[in-house]
Amino acid sequence: MAREFTPQIVTANDLLLGDAVYLTKAGTWSRLHSDAHLANSAEQAQTMLKHVKGQQDVIVGAYLANVSVNEDGIPEPAHFREAFRTRGPSNYFHGKQADAQSS
């Protein structure tokens, strides 16, 4: 029996800053997980991943990540690793981590 497809997004790291980035519907990159474009089939996911493979001047390490979809249709991390990546680089206190502290 075929396994049901789990929705996926394309994620990578920004080449210059190292932040986790997510492929948007417009084909651009966002640092917000909620902006990620949802792939609802394996074929669509592979097409999206193939599209970004030629962007080595912008991103590094692109891969597909499983997500769950909330009631508003927004993708949410399905694994703790992906949830951790949404908080920004962990090598020192800066970026999203510093912004959260000042709020």
C-alpha positions in Angstrom: 0.0 0.0 0.0 1.3 3.5 -0.9 2.2 5.7 2.0 0.3 9.0 2.2 2.4 12.0 1.3 3.4 14.4 4.1 3.5 18.1 3.0 7.0 19.4 2.6 8.8 22.7 2.1 12.3 23.5 0.7 14.7 24.9 3.3 18.4 25.9 3.1 20.9 28.2 4.6 21.6 31.7 3.4 25.1 31.5 1.8 26.4 34.7 3.4 24.7 34.9 6.7 24.0 31.3 7.5 20.4 31.8 8.6 17.8 29.2 7.8 15.8 30.3 4.8 12.6 28.9 3.2 11.5 28.9 -0.4 8.4 31.1 -1.0 5.7 30.7 -3.6 7.3 33.6 -5.5 10.5 31.6 -5.8 12.4 33.9 -3.4 13.8 33.1 0.1 12.4 34.2 3.4 13.7 33.8 6.9 10.2 33.2 8.1 9.1 29.5 8.2 5.4 30.7 7.8 6.3 32.1 4.4 7.4 28.8 3.0 5.6 27.4 -0.1 3.9 24.1 0.6 4.5 21.1 -1.7 1.4 18.9 -1.6 2.8 16.1 -3.7 6.1 14.3 -4.1 6.3 15.5 -7.7 5.8 19.1 -6.7 8.4 18.8 -3.9 11.0 17.4 -6.3 10.3 20.1 -8.8 10.8 22.8 -6.2 14.0 21.2 -5.0 15.3 20.9 -8.5 14.5 24.6 -9.1 16.8 25.8 -6.2 19.7 23.5 -7.0 21.0 26.2 -9.4 21.1 28.9 -6.7 24.5 28.1 -5.2 25.3 31.8 -5.2 22.5 32.5 -2.7 21.9 29.4 -0.6 23.6 26.2 0.5 22.4 22.8 1.6 18.8 22.9 0.2 16.6 20.0 1.3 13.0 19.0 1.7 11.6 19.2 5.2 8.3 17.6 6.4 5.8 20.0 7.9 2.4 19.9 9.5 -0.2 22.4 8.3 -2.2 24.3 10.9 -5.9 25.3 10.5 -4.9 28.5 8.7 -3.0 26.6 6.1 0.4 27.7 7.4 3.3 25.2 7.5 4.7 24.4 10.9 7.9 22.4 11.6 7.1 18.7 12.0 10.4 17.8 13.7 12.3 19.4 16.6 15.4 20.0 14.4 13.3 22.2 12.0 11.7 24.0 15.0 15.2 24.7 16.4 16.3 26.1 13.0 13.5 28.7 13.0 15.2 30.4 16.0 18.3 31.3 14.1 21.9 30.3 14.3 22.9 28.9 17.7 26.6 29.6 17.6 26.3 32.9 19.3 23.6 35.4 20.6 22.5 37.4 17.6 19.8 37.7 15.0 16.4 36.2 15.8 17.6 35.2 19.3 18.7 38.7 20.2 15.4 40.1 18.7 13.3 37.8 20.9 15.2 38.9 24.0 14.6 42.6 23.4 10.9 42.1 22.8 
